[in-house]
């Protein structure tokens, strides 16, 4: 797996563990598959016991990284500070959007949904070929001291952004010479179509998972009611049953059948959980990634592109002013002064042009990363089919786990 060095270059480890620095980031996706991405690190986030603050209670999370063999406690505000650093340092990378903060009406459902969303967010960061190797990421996953949200800002907020230190920055124009606006628009349009399709798949998958959960609860309720009747201590009177033992025999049968319904509930509930984790959550992770790509494109257009255009407009205004003053001979700012200002602005434009080119180069790499992740869709749908087939055949999910995973 490639890693970002402190100077913004990309490095890898050879078989002897010696570090080799590549010429820029253009090669780090070579041979990369979604399987390798998921193998690189596995993130688990579990709820920690609530803690009391000055005015109210707050939720903490146990955050575990398999790659770093670490387990730390984090608050939502820690994630916010980490996100702030990442977006400032890597404005041209796929930095996912954090789940929103909710001040009022926090319930069990919201807490669980946010836990899952934070796990997806940190998974995408920890699997990213560049973000995963940033020192901020290692700090977030391993630091065990107090006040993480303020400490991470204190240590890393003054770090320069990736463009300032990247080896590729000086040659970014060369790297995007063959990129045309129509090519970018076509790629973005394709990803929007994919986003719409995956969104619909997620909606349907969630309905299937909900039906499985409802079915599990229904069969559990049937078992509960049968046990209640089976455990009824009253015997039928002679007047009511006229010597018949049908009801007593039926109650014995209810106990046996209730056990069958209990087993059925366990199987159906497991099926619902597998559908949620292996289908819905992975589709949600892919949607988070596609949303991050959309936000990246918007940052490129609204940020760097607009700065570039403003600089060009200012340069054109300076040239017009120079021509007008040379014609009119008016006093005020001299032509030499205007020339000096134009030269200064030209260096700014060169920087902005290189930054814009670098942003475009990164967007190409991040788009390739998105396409690498798209390979997981087939696996997700295969998992859904396997779970449904196993469920309809009445088999145990544990017996057929290999088919699903």
C-alpha positions as CSV (number, residue, x, y, z in Angstrom):
1,X,0.0,0.0,0.0
2,X,1.2,3.4,-0.9
3,X,1.8,6.1,1.8
4,X,2.1,9.8,1.9
5,X,5.4,11.1,3.2
6,X,5.8,14.4,5.1
7,X,6.8,16.2,1.9
8,X,3.7,15.1,0.1
9,X,5.3,12.4,-2.0
10,X,4.1,8.8,-2.2
11,X,6.2,6.0,-0.7
12,X,5.9,2.2,-0.6
13,X,7.8,-0.6,1.2
14,X,9.8,-3.1,-0.7
15,X,10.3,-6.7,0.4
16,X,13.2,-5.6,2.7
17,X,11.1,-2.9,4.3
18,X,13.2,-0.2,2.7
19,X,11.2,2.9,1.8
20,X,11.1,3.9,-1.8
21,X,9.7,7.3,-2.9
22,X,7.9,7.3,-6.2
23,X,7.8,10.3,-8.5
24,X,4.5,11.7,-7.3
25,X,1.2,10.1,-6.7
26,X,0.3,9.0,-10.2
27,X,1.2,5.4,-9.7
28,X,-0.4,4.5,-6.3
29,X,-3.6,3.0,-7.8
30,X,-1.7,0.6,-10.1
31,X,-2.8,-2.9,-9.3
32,X,-5.1,-1.7,-6.5
33,X,-8.5,-3.5,-6.1
34,X,-11.3,-3.0,-3.7
35,X,-10.4,-6.3,-2.0
36,X,-6.9,-4.8,-1.2
37,X,-8.5,-1.6,0.1
38,X,-10.7,-3.5,2.6
39,X,-7.8,-5.7,3.6
40,X,-5.6,-2.7,4.4
41,X,-7.5,-1.7,7.5
42,X,-10.6,-2.7,9.3
43,X,-12.3,-0.1,11.6
44,X,-14.7,-1.0,14.4
45,X,-16.6,1.6,16.4
46,X,-18.7,0.6,19.4
47,X,-20.6,2.6,21.9
48,X,-18.9,3.5,25.1
49,X,-20.9,4.2,28.3
50,X,-22.4,7.6,28.4
51,X,-20.5,10.2,30.4
52,X,-21.8,13.2,32.3
53,X,-20.7,16.7,31.3
54,X,-21.4,20.0,33.1
55,X,-24.8,20.4,31.6
56,X,-25.7,17.1,30.0
57,X,-24.5,13.6,29.1
58,X,-22.4,12.9,26.0
59,X,-21.7,9.8,24.0
60,X,-18.2,8.4,23.5
61,X,-17.1,5.6,21.1
62,X,-14.5,2.9,21.3
63,X,-12.5,3.2,18.0
64,X,-10.5,0.2,16.9
65,X,-8.0,0.0,14.0
66,X,-6.9,-3.5,13.0
67,X,-3.9,-2.2,11.1
68,X,-2.6,-0.2,14.0
69,X,-3.8,-2.7,16.6
70,X,-5.2,0.3,18.5
71,X,-8.3,1.0,20.6
72,X,-9.0,4.6,21.7
73,X,-12.0,6.5,23.1
74,X,-13.4,9.3,20.9
75,X,-16.2,11.9,21.1
76,X,-18.0,13.3,18.1
77,X,-16.2,16.6,18.5
78,X,-12.9,14.7,18.0
79,X,-14.1,13.5,14.6
80,X,-15.1,17.1,13.8
81,X,-11.6,18.4,14.5
82,X,-10.0,15.5,12.5
83,X,-12.3,16.2,9.6
84,X,-11.4,19.9,9.7
85,X,-7.7,19.1,9.5
86,X,-8.2,16.6,6.6
87,X,-10.2,18.9,4.5
88,X,-7.7,21.7,5.0
89,X,-4.7,19.6,4.3
90,X,-6.3,17.5,1.4
91,X,-8.8,19.8,-0.3
92,X,-8.4,17.8,-3.6
93,X,-8.9,14.4,-2.1
94,X,-12.0,12.3,-1.3
95,X,-12.6,13.5,2.3
96,X,-16.1,12.1,3.2
97,X,-18.8,14.2,4.8
98,X,-19.3,13.6,8.6
99,X,-22.7,12.7,9.8
100,X,-24.5,15.8,11.2
101,X,-24.6,16.8,14.8
102,X,-28.0,16.7,16.6
103,X,-28.6,18.9,19.6
104,X,-32.1,17.9,20.5
105,X,-34.1,14.7,20.3
106,X,-31.2,12.3,20.5
107,X,-32.6,8.7,20.8
108,X,-31.3,5.2,20.5
109,X,-32.0,5.1,16.8
110,X,-30.1,8.3,16.1
111,X,-27.1,7.1,18.2
112,X,-26.9,3.8,16.3
113,X,-27.2,5.5,12.9
114,X,-24.5,7.9,13.8
115,X,-22.2,5.1,15.1
116,X,-22.6,3.3,11.8
117,X,-22.0,6.6,9.8
118,X,-18.9,7.4,11.8
119,X,-17.6,3.8,11.2
120,X,-18.1,4.2,7.4
121,X,-16.5,7.7,7.5
122,X,-13.4,6.4,9.3
123,X,-13.3,3.3,7.2
124,X,-13.0,5.4,4.0
125,X,-10.3,7.5,5.5
126,X,-8.3,4.6,6.9
127,X,-8.5,2.8,3.5
128,X,-7.5,5.8,1.4
129,X,-4.0,5.4,-0.1
130,X,-3.0,8.9,0.9
131,X,-5.2,9.9,3.9
132,X,-4.5,6.7,5.7
133,X,-0.8,7.4,5.9
134,X,-1.1,11.0,7.0
135,X,0.3,11.6,10.5
136,X,-3.0,13.1,11.6
137,X,-4.8,9.8,10.9
138,X,-2.3,7.8,12.9
139,X,-2.6,10.4,15.7
140,X,-6.4,10.1,15.7
141,X,-6.3,6.3,15.8
142,X,-3.6,6.0,18.5
143,X,-3.4,9.0,20.8
144,X,-4.6,8.2,24.3
145,X,-4.3,11.6,26.0
146,X,-7.0,14.0,27.0
147,X,-8.8,16.7,24.9
148,X,-8.2,15.1,21.5
149,X,-10.3,17.6,19.6
150,X,-8.2,20.6,20.7
151,X,-4.9,18.7,20.7
152,X,-5.3,17.6,17.1
153,X,-6.0,21.2,16.0
154,X,-3.0,22.5,18.1
155,X,-0.6,20.0,16.5
156,X,-1.7,19.9,12.9
157,X,-3.7,23.0,12.0
158,X,-0.6,24.9,10.8
159,X,0.5,22.2,8.5
160,X,0.6,23.2,4.8
161,X,-1.8,21.7,2.4
162,X,-0.9,18.9,0.0
163,X,-0.3,21.1,-3.0
164,X,2.3,23.2,-1.2
165,X,4.5,20.1,-0.5
166,X,3.7,17.7,-3.3
167,X,6.3,16.6,-5.7
168,X,3.7,16.6,-8.4
169,X,2.8,20.2,-8.0
170,X,5.6,21.6,-10.2
171,X,4.7,19.3,-13.1
172,X,0.9,19.2,-12.6
173,X,0.3,20.9,-15.9
174,X,2.1,18.2,-17.7
175,X,0.0,15.5,-15.9
176,X,-3.3,17.0,-17.1
177,X,-2.4,18.0,-20.7
178,X,-4.7,15.4,-22.2
179,X,-7.6,16.2,-19.9
180,X,-10.5,18.1,-21.6
181,X,-13.6,19.7,-20.0
182,X,-15.8,17.3,-22.0
183,X,-13.9,14.3,-20.5
184,X,-14.4,15.6,-17.0
185,X,-18.1,16.3,-17.6
186,X,-18.7,12.8,-19.1
187,X,-17.0,11.1,-16.1
188,X,-18.9,13.2,-13.6
189,X,-22.2,12.4,-15.4
190,X,-21.4,8.7,-15.3
191,X,-20.8,8.8,-11.6
192,X,-24.1,10.7,-11.0
193,X,-25.9,7.9,-12.9
194,X,-24.1,5.3,-10.7
195,X,-25.0,7.3,-7.6
196,X,-28.7,7.2,-8.6
197,X,-28.6,3.5,-9.2
198,X,-26.8,2.6,-6.0
199,X,-29.2,4.9,-4.1
200,X,-32.1,2.9,-5.4
201,X,-30.4,-0.4,-4.7
202,X,-29.8,0.8,-1.1
203,X,-33.5,1.8,-0.8
204,X,-34.7,-1.7,-1.9
205,X,-32.1,-3.5,0.2
206,X,-33.2,-1.6,3.3
207,X,-36.8,-2.6,2.6
208,X,-35.8,-6.2,2.3
209,X,-33.8,-6.0,5.5
210,X,-36.7,-4.3,7.3
211,X,-39.1,-7.0,6.1
212,X,-36.7,-9.7,7.4
213,X,-36.6,-7.9,10.8
214,X,-40.4,-7.5,10.9
215,X,-40.7,-11.2,10.0
216,X,-38.3,-12.1,12.8
217,X,-40.3,-10.1,15.3
218,X,-43.6,-11.6,14.1
219,X,-42.4,-15.2,14.5
220,X,-41.0,-14.3,17.9
221,X,-44.4,-12.9,18.9
222,X,-46.1,-16.1,17.8
223,X,-43.7,-18.2,19.9
224,X,-44.3,-15.9,22.9
225,X,-48.1,-16.2,22.7
226,X,-48.0,-20.0,22.3
227,X,-45.8,-20.3,25.4
228,X,-48.3,-18.1,27.3
229,X,-51.1,-20.4,26.4
230,X,-49.0,-23.5,27.0
231,X,-48.1,-22.3,30.5
232,X,-51.7,-21.5,31.4
233,X,-52.1,-23.3,34.8
234,X,-55.9,-23.6,34.5
235,X,-57.3,-26.9,33.4
236,X,-60.5,-27.2,31.4
237,X,-63.5,-28.0,33.6
238,X,-65.6,-31.1,33.2
239,X,-68.5,-28.7,32.3
240,X,-66.4,-27.1,29.5
241,X,-64.5,-30.1,28.1
242,X,-66.8,-32.9,29.0
243,X,-63.8,-35.1,29.8
244,X,-61.9,-34.2,26.7
245,X,-58.1,-33.8,27.0
246,X,-57.7,-32.0,23.7
247,X,-56.7,-28.6,25.2
248,X,-54.2,-30.2,27.6
249,X,-52.6,-32.1,24.7
250,X,-52.6,-29.0,22.6
251,X,-50.7,-27.0,25.3
252,X,-48.0,-29.7,25.3
253,X,-47.8,-29.3,21.5
254,X,-47.6,-25.5,21.9
255,X,-44.4,-25.8,23.9
256,X,-42.7,-27.9,21.3
257,X,-43.8,-25.6,18.4
258,X,-42.8,-22.5,20.4
259,X,-39.2,-23.8,20.5
260,X,-39.4,-24.2,16.7
261,X,-40.6,-20.6,16.4
262,X,-37.7,-19.5,18.6
263,X,-35.3,-21.2,16.3
264,X,-37.0,-19.6,13.3
265,X,-36.7,-16.1,15.0
266,X,-33.0,-16.6,15.6
267,X,-32.5,-17.5,11.9
268,X,-34.6,-14.7,10.6
269,X,-33.0,-12.1,12.9
270,X,-29.5,-13.3,11.9
271,X,-30.6,-12.9,8.3
272,X,-31.8,-9.4,8.9
273,X,-28.5,-8.5,10.6
274,X,-26.4,-9.9,7.8
275,X,-28.5,-8.0,5.3
276,X,-27.9,-4.8,7.2
277,X,-24.2,-5.3,7.6
278,X,-23.2,-7.0,4.4
279,X,-25.6,-5.3,2.0
280,X,-27.1,-2.0,3.4
281,X,-24.0,-0.8,5.2
282,X,-21.7,-1.5,2.3
283,X,-24.1,0.3,-0.1
284,X,-24.2,3.2,2.3
285,X,-20.4,3.2,2.4
286,X,-20.3,3.4,-1.4
287,X,-22.9,6.2,-1.4
288,X,-20.7,8.1,1.1
289,X,-17.8,7.7,-1.3
290,X,-19.8,8.9,-4.3
291,X,-21.1,11.8,-2.3
292,X,-17.5,12.7,-1.4
293,X,-16.6,12.6,-5.1
294,X,-19.5,15.0,-5.9
295,X,-18.2,17.4,-3.1
296,X,-14.7,17.1,-4.5
297,X,-15.9,18.2,-8.0
298,X,-17.8,21.1,-6.5
299,X,-14.7,22.2,-4.5
300,X,-12.6,22.1,-7.7
301,X,-15.2,24.2,-9.6
302,X,-16.1,26.7,-6.9
303,X,-12.7,26.9,-5.2
304,X,-9.7,26.7,-7.4
305,X,-11.5,27.4,-10.7
306,X,-13.1,30.6,-9.4
307,X,-9.8,31.8,-7.9
308,X,-8.1,31.2,-11.2
309,X,-10.8,33.1,-13.1
310,X,-10.6,36.0,-10.6
311,X,-6.9,36.3,-11.2
312,X,-7.3,36.2,-15.0
313,X,-9.9,39.0,-14.8
314,X,-7.6,41.1,-12.6
315,X,-4.7,40.6,-15.1
316,X,-7.0,41.7,-18.0
317,X,-8.0,44.8,-16.0
318,X,-4.4,45.7,-15.4
319,X,-3.6,45.4,-19.1
320,X,-6.5,47.6,-20.1
321,X,-5.5,50.2,-17.5
322,X,-2.0,50.2,-19.0
323,X,-3.3,50.8,-22.5
324,X,-5.6,53.5,-21.4
325,X,-2.9,55.3,-19.4
326,X,-0.5,55.1,-22.3
327,X,-3.1,56.7,-24.5
328,X,-4.3,59.4,-22.2
329,X,-1.0,60.2,-20.5
330,X,-3.0,60.6,-17.3
331,X,-1.3,61.0,-13.9
332,X,-1.6,58.6,-11.0
333,X,-0.1,55.2,-11.0
334,X,2.8,55.1,-13.5
335,X,3.1,52.5,-16.2
336,X,6.2,51.0,-14.5
337,X,4.1,50.6,-11.3
338,X,1.4,48.9,-13.3
339,X,4.0,46.7,-15.0
340,X,5.4,45.7,-11.6
341,X,1.9,44.8,-10.3
342,X,1.2,42.8,-13.5
343,X,4.4,40.8,-13.0
344,X,3.5,40.1,-9.4
345,X,0.0,39.0,-10.5
346,X,1.5,36.8,-13.2
347,X,3.3,34.8,-10.6
348,X,0.1,34.4,-8.6
349,X,-1.7,33.2,-11.8
350,X,1.0,30.7,-12.4
351,X,0.6,29.4,-8.9
352,X,-3.2,29.3,-9.3
353,X,-2.9,27.6,-12.7
354,X,-0.6,24.9,-11.2
355,X,-2.9,24.5,-8.2
356,X,-5.9,24.1,-10.6
357,X,-3.9,21.6,-12.6
358,X,-2.9,19.8,-9.5
359,X,-6.5,19.7,-8.3
360,X,-7.5,18.2,-11.6
361,X,-4.8,15.7,-11.4
362,X,-5.9,14.6,-7.9
363,X,-9.5,14.5,-9.1
364,X,-8.5,12.0,-11.8
365,X,-6.8,9.8,-9.2
366,X,-9.7,10.1,-6.8
367,X,-12.1,9.2,-9.7
368,X,-10.0,6.1,-10.4
369,X,-10.3,5.3,-6.7
370,X,-14.1,5.5,-6.9
371,X,-14.1,3.1,-9.8
372,X,-11.9,0.8,-7.8
373,X,-14.5,0.7,-5.1
374,X,-17.3,0.0,-7.6
375,X,-16.1,-3.6,-7.8
376,X,-17.8,-4.2,-4.5
377,X,-21.3,-3.8,-6.0
378,X,-21.2,-7.3,-7.5
379,X,-20.1,-8.8,-4.1
380,X,-22.9,-6.9,-2.3
381,X,-25.6,-8.2,-4.6
382,X,-24.2,-11.7,-4.4
383,X,-24.4,-11.5,-0.6
384,X,-28.0,-10.4,-0.9
385,X,-28.9,-13.4,-3.2
386,X,-27.0,-15.8,-0.9
387,X,-28.8,-14.6,2.2
388,X,-32.2,-14.8,0.5
389,X,-31.6,-18.3,-1.0
390,X,-30.4,-19.6,2.4
391,X,-33.3,-18.0,4.2
392,X,-35.9,-19.5,1.8
393,X,-34.2,-22.9,1.9
394,X,-34.5,-22.8,5.7
395,X,-30.7,-23.4,6.2
396,X,-28.7,-21.9,9.1
397,X,-26.7,-18.8,8.1
398,X,-23.8,-20.1,10.2
399,X,-23.7,-23.3,8.1
400,X,-23.5,-21.3,4.9
401,X,-21.4,-18.4,6.1
402,X,-18.8,-19.1,3.4
403,X,-21.4,-18.5,0.7
404,X,-22.2,-15.1,2.1
405,X,-18.8,-13.7,3.1
